[in-house]
Amino acid sequence: SAPGDKTCQQTFDKLNTVTNRQNNLSTNYKFNLPDLKVGTLDTLVGLSDDLGKLDTYCEQVTKKVAGYLGEVLDDQRDKLTENLLANGVDLNTYLTRFQWDLAKYPVKQSLKNIQEIIGKQVSQIEGDLRTKATAYNNLKGSLQNLERKATGNLITRYLGDIVRKEHFVLDSEYLVTLLVVVQKSFHHDWEAKYEKLTDMVVPRSSSVIYDDDENCLCTVTLFKRVEDEFRHKCRENRFTVRDFVYNEEELAAGKNEIKKLDADRKKQFGPLVKWLKVNFGECFTAWVHTKALRMFVESVLRYGLPVNFQVMLLLPFKKTQRRLREELNRLYEHLDNNAFTGQEQGAVDIPGLSAMTDYYPYVFFKINLDMVDQGFPR
């Protein structure tokens, strides 16, 4: 922002001439604020610090929502940008056509009250996001674990989709069928040894019912009384006996569990994406209103009363930021000669304003609209 000349339009025109028409450094827009209540000097000084913290918080939550939307979209992540809207338009358009939302943030309220409204709104969204993300991630994690078990190697994978009833001797008082994982390179060993590992192994009872790249899954039938000894001998010979009991009801429940979890995930996906899109927009607009409040408070503290300044939005062209800064410092050097070059050596403490690392003769805040590469903090 910069102090108004005879009119605020003249302030804007002067900046636009220097940065756009003469030097082609940026595209500029008016950023119009409503008539906000100024309040007392003490209130403004306190708000200067509080709004700085709220600005950072709103940005963090906004990018957190955007990051999680990208995570949920998963293989559709390339569509993230088109889903990040504010008031139904892209972020650039919302910012360049900014209009204060009088319904959400009534200007008859004090600045402190408006700040508190925004803080509560964003805090509520962050809490809801945490709850929804936990529930969806737990569901997705359970589904992925089951899917991993169904596709891993034979040592660890779920066997319910491999075995059939005819592979087992069932309902026998004396006999039991075991499932043994044998490395393919040791399969001849298995065939030669399994009948002799212990007594009471049913001859020619072993058959291969499944194999993968490394192992094969074999059945073997023996008397229950030698099961423990047989398992021990298998370990000694590097054959792995899987702990598996054939139960049709449990197998059906296992298969249904994957289908149920997948159906639940798909059922939650649509509403969750919708919630994230809506609340991203809510967070982003709250963040921009916080920037607007900061601009108002800092401008009043810097330029004094009566309120007479123009807020302007500058979108620098590529590789022009340094030259743009130089032109702005030259244009506004009369406001504060000590700040002509922008003090970057250390923090500048101005009475009534929070300490800033970069101080310029005009009030300046940066807003970064890049949301695509934000990860969701866990």
LINTA-V259830 format. One record per backbone hydrogen bond with DSSP energy under -1.0 kcal/mol. CO is the residue of the C=O (numbers start at 1). NH is the residue of the N-H. If there is no record, write none. Layout:
CO,NH
CO,NH
This chain:
1,363
2,310
7,5
7,11
8,12
9,13
10,14
11,15
12,16
13,17
14,18
15,19
16,20
16,21
17,22
19,25
19,26
20,24
25,317
27,315
29,313
34,36
40,44
41,45
42,46
43,47
44,48
46,50
47,51
49,53
50,54
51,55
52,56
53,57
54,58
55,59
56,60
57,61
58,62
59,63
60,64
61,65
62,66
63,67
64,68
65,69
66,70
67,71
68,72
69,73
70,74
73,76
74,77
76,79
77,80
80,83
81,84
83,85
86,89
89,86
90,94
91,95
92,96
93,97
95,98
100,102
101,105
106,109
110,114
111,115
112,116
113,117
114,118
115,119
116,120
117,121
118,122
119,123
120,124
121,125
122,126
123,127
124,128
125,129
126,130
127,131
128,132
129,133
130,134
131,135
132,136
133,137
134,138
135,139
136,140
137,141
138,142
139,143
140,144
141,145
142,146
143,147
144,148
145,149
146,150
148,152
149,158
153,156
153,157
159,162
159,163
164,167
165,168
174,224
176,222
178,220
179,242
180,218
181,240
182,216
183,186
184,187
186,190
187,191
188,192
189,193
190,194
193,196
200,223
202,205
207,219
210,217
214,184
215,212
216,182
217,209
218,180
220,178
221,202
222,176
223,226
224,227
226,230
227,231
228,232
229,233
230,234
231,235
232,236
233,237
234,239
235,238
240,181
242,244
247,251
248,252
249,253
250,254
251,255
252,256
253,257
254,258
255,259
256,260
257,261
258,262
259,263
260,264
261,265
262,266
263,267
264,268
265,269
268,272
269,273
270,274
271,275
272,276
273,277
274,278
275,279
276,280
277,281
278,282
279,283
280,284
281,285
282,286
283,287
284,288
285,289
286,290
287,291
288,292
289,293
290,294
291,295
292,296
293,297
294,298
295,299
296,300
297,301
298,302
299,303
300,304
308,4
310,2
311,31
313,29
315,27
317,320
320,324
321,325
322,326
323,327
324,328
325,329
326,330
327,331
328,332
332,335
336,339
337,340
339,342
348,356
350,353
356,348
359,343
371,374
